[in-house]
Amino acid sequence: MVPLLDTMIAENGVAGAYAPGTRGVAHAGRADHLGRPGRPGHVGRPGVPGTEELLADSLDSVDAQIVALVRRRTALSAALRELGRTGGRPAVGLAHENRVIRRYGHEFGPHGSSLGHLLVRMATVRTG
């Protein structure tokens, strides 16, 4: 975890806050992404009005970032595959794909391995 995230979770008791500069976190002296004034300790405090909305907005923002990163990863993988094809090498780097799957498995356990498989598969199948 990010050290700042650890601190925010320890202070607020919520595993949903994240680093400054990202959507959905209210900071003292600054407006949040909806233009509301920042309030220290606002994110993740049960019973504080707007907390659920802020957390839901934060999750939406993280999901949008994940979508963008998966699209970027898929495009990079396609470019790497094309380089392999044009260089007379196999289009699929099985050793690299296996490292990806093991890395995600190491980071997130069995579900991480599934995520790694999905990411590798998405890079080989054209999507709309």
C-alpha positions as CSV (number, residue, x, y, z in Angstrom):
1,M,0.0,0.0,0.0
2,V,0.9,3.6,-0.5
3,P,2.3,5.1,2.8
4,L,-0.2,8.0,2.7
5,L,-3.0,5.5,2.1
6,D,-1.9,3.6,5.2
7,T,-2.0,6.8,7.2
8,M,-5.4,7.8,6.0
9,I,-6.8,4.3,6.7
10,A,-5.3,4.4,10.2
11,E,-6.8,7.8,10.9
12,N,-10.1,7.3,9.3
13,G,-10.7,3.5,9.4
14,V,-11.5,3.3,5.7
15,A,-9.8,1.3,3.0
16,G,-10.8,3.7,0.2
17,A,-8.9,6.9,0.6
18,Y,-6.0,7.6,-1.6
19,A,-3.2,10.1,-2.4
20,P,-3.8,13.8,-2.8
21,G,-4.5,15.1,-6.3
22,T,-6.9,12.3,-7.1
23,R,-10.7,12.7,-7.3
24,G,-12.9,12.2,-4.4
25,V,-10.7,13.2,-1.5
26,A,-11.4,16.4,0.4
27,H,-8.4,18.3,1.6
28,A,-8.2,21.1,4.1
29,G,-8.1,24.5,2.3
30,R,-9.0,23.0,-1.2
31,A,-12.2,22.2,-2.9
32,D,-13.0,18.6,-3.8
33,H,-13.9,17.5,-7.3
34,L,-17.5,18.7,-6.8
35,G,-16.4,22.1,-5.7
36,R,-17.2,21.6,-2.0
37,P,-14.6,23.0,0.4
38,G,-12.1,20.6,1.8
39,R,-12.4,19.5,5.3
40,P,-9.7,17.7,7.2
41,G,-10.6,14.1,8.1
42,H,-13.7,14.1,5.9
43,V,-13.0,11.1,3.8
44,G,-14.1,7.8,5.4
45,R,-15.7,9.1,8.6
46,P,-18.8,7.2,9.3
47,G,-21.8,9.5,9.9
48,V,-20.2,12.4,8.1
49,P,-22.6,13.7,5.5
50,G,-21.4,13.1,1.9
51,T,-18.9,10.4,2.8
52,E,-20.7,7.6,0.9
53,E,-21.0,9.9,-2.1
54,L,-17.3,10.8,-2.0
55,L,-16.2,7.2,-1.7
56,A,-18.5,6.1,-4.6
57,D,-17.1,9.0,-6.7
58,S,-13.6,7.9,-5.8
59,L,-14.3,4.4,-6.9
60,D,-15.8,5.7,-10.1
61,S,-12.6,7.6,-10.7
62,V,-10.4,4.6,-9.9
63,D,-12.4,2.5,-12.3
64,A,-12.0,5.1,-15.1
65,Q,-8.2,5.0,-14.4
66,I,-8.2,1.2,-14.6
67,V,-10.0,1.2,-17.9
68,A,-7.5,3.7,-19.3
69,L,-4.6,1.7,-18.1
70,V,-6.0,-1.6,-19.4
71,R,-6.5,0.1,-22.8
72,R,-2.9,1.4,-22.7
73,R,-1.6,-2.0,-21.7
74,T,-3.5,-3.7,-24.5
75,A,-2.1,-1.2,-27.1
76,L,1.4,-1.6,-25.8
77,S,1.1,-5.4,-26.0
78,A,-0.2,-5.2,-29.5
79,A,2.7,-3.1,-30.5
80,L,5.1,-5.5,-28.9
81,R,3.5,-8.4,-30.7
82,E,3.7,-6.6,-34.0
83,L,7.4,-6.0,-33.4
84,G,7.9,-9.7,-32.8
85,R,6.0,-10.6,-36.0
86,T,7.9,-8.1,-38.2
87,G,11.2,-9.3,-36.6
88,G,10.6,-12.9,-37.4
89,R,10.0,-13.9,-33.8
90,P,6.8,-15.5,-32.4
91,A,4.1,-12.9,-31.9
92,V,3.4,-14.2,-28.4
93,G,6.0,-14.0,-25.7
94,L,5.0,-16.9,-23.5
95,A,7.7,-16.3,-21.0
96,H,6.6,-12.7,-20.6
97,E,2.9,-13.7,-20.3
98,N,3.8,-16.2,-17.6
99,R,5.7,-13.6,-15.7
100,V,2.6,-11.3,-15.9
101,I,0.4,-14.0,-14.5
102,R,2.8,-14.9,-11.7
103,R,3.3,-11.3,-10.8
104,Y,-0.5,-10.7,-10.4
105,G,-0.8,-14.0,-8.5
106,H,2.0,-12.9,-6.2
107,E,0.4,-9.5,-5.6
108,F,-3.2,-10.6,-5.2
109,G,-3.4,-14.3,-4.7
110,P,-5.5,-16.7,-6.8
111,H,-7.8,-13.9,-8.0
112,G,-4.7,-12.0,-9.1
113,S,-3.7,-14.9,-11.3
114,S,-7.1,-14.8,-12.9
115,L,-6.7,-11.1,-13.4
116,G,-3.2,-11.7,-15.0
117,H,-4.8,-14.3,-17.3
118,L,-7.5,-11.9,-18.3
119,L,-5.1,-9.1,-19.0
120,V,-2.9,-11.4,-21.2
121,R,-6.0,-12.7,-23.0
122,M,-7.3,-9.1,-23.6
123,A,-4.1,-8.3,-25.3
124,T,-4.6,-11.2,-27.8
125,V,-8.3,-10.6,-28.6
126,R,-9.5,-7.6,-30.5
127,T,-12.2,-5.7,-28.6
128,G,-14.5,-2.9,-29.8
